[in-house]
Amino acid sequence: MSLSISERFRIRLAMLRKLRGLTQQELEKRIGKSDKEAGYISRLETGAIETPPFEMIQTIADALQVDVGEFFFAEGLDESPEELMAAINAILPQSDSKELRKIYRLILVNQEKYSK
């Protein structure tokens, strides 16, 4: 089953927020919504607000210190671990040692970046 763009946005928003160690309320404070619109992030993550304006997406991305594209890069979000492993294993045999080193370094950098 393929996720809609708004579902992928919600999943990524919650994931990125949690990776940064922020509560919904803390993120609301960072984007200036805590006083005016309490519960804004909750409504975004649950779908009560389908999609925010583009300017708000940029504000949220800035608050989370990520590129806006991170909300929409959804490759692999709706696949099972087995499907992901199969996709990775299909790519690796086609890679030479230089590409494998790059892939390995990307994995290490990604783990370091998102384990904080």
DACOR-V475444 format. One record per helix or strand. SS is the DSSP state (alpha for helix, beta for strand). FROM is the first residue (numbers start at 1). TO is the last residue. If there is no record, write none. Layout:
{{SS,FROM,TO} {SS,FROM,TO}}
//
This chain:
{{alpha,5,19} {alpha,24,30} {alpha,40,46} {alpha,54,64} {alpha,68,71} {alpha,81,92} {alpha,97,114}}
//
